[in-house]
Amino acid sequence: MKLLANPIFIRMAAVLVVFAIAFVAGIVVIRLLRRRMVEDSTLPDNLGQEDTVYPYTAVIQQLKQQKFELQNEQQLQRRRAKAYENMATAVIANLPCGILFVTPNGLVKQCNNAARQILGFASPLGMSLEALFRDATCVLDSGSSIRVAEAFKSALQQQVRSSFETSYRTAGADERSLRVTLIPLTAAPGESAGMAAVIADESASADSRRARIMHSEISAEMALELRNSLGIIRDCARQLAVSAPSHVPAHFAEDICAQAERLDKVVGGFLAGKAAAASAAGA
């Protein structure tokens, strides 16, 4: 009885009762949690996985489809670019004028058949401008005369379009009159890709022009000689009209003088036209 009346014993008993209740409550909670975990583990494994994986699978399939379409588009663009390149190559190869492509460092990168025939080289690829044109000189549109290789280099450095005429001697010692037009090429703004040179052989035109000039000079000389002869005939006819013998009719001399004057006017008009044409050509 004394023990039950002891306050310390009562406190210890109360603590033991509380610990016992807490222990029992803990066991109950642990069993409930274990049962809940067992129930969750019995659910189908793919119940939540399908909802989670399906969106990623759809995105991957879409990306694969886009990749396939992009590859097809790239192949189509490559085929188109190749077709355009082949077309441009065929057009350049069959042009009647010569085409040269020169790199920024002054080497021949590409040329067509007409350029090979005009310049007299079977394959000028890789040649420098100095080796190709040697000591040939040209007259620029400004009137200055420089070497052809220097004209190319100047156009490459300044990236400007220019044209000039030159007298070119081939390796076979054939003289040709060429008209060259230089066109700068750019790969990107401010970046030079070299230059294209369009070469036209004007040798036939130059020969024809020289022949026309020669014929014109010959005809002018002949007209002068004819005019001098007509002057002599006219003077003789006038003298004959003044001092004609009695048995010679005077109108014969007058007719000769009139015809000589008429022919002199015709020749004078011809020479005046030649002089006007020559002055116009010089201007």
Secondary structure, DSSP 4 states (H G I P E B T S, - for coil): -HHHH-HHHHHHHHHHHHHHHHHHHHHHHHHHHHHHHHHHHTS-THHHHHHHHHHHHHHHHHHHHHHHHHHHHHHHHHHHHHHHHHHHHHHHHT-SSEEEEE-TTSBEEEE-HHHHHHHT-S--TT-BHHHHHTT-EEEETTS-EEEHHHHHHHHHHHT--EEEEEEEE-TT--EEEEEEEEEEEEEETTEEEEEEEEEEE-HHHHHHHHHHHHHHHHHHHHHHHHHHHHHHHHHHHHHHHHS--TTS-HHHHHHHHHHHHHHHHHHHHHHHHHHHHHHHHH-
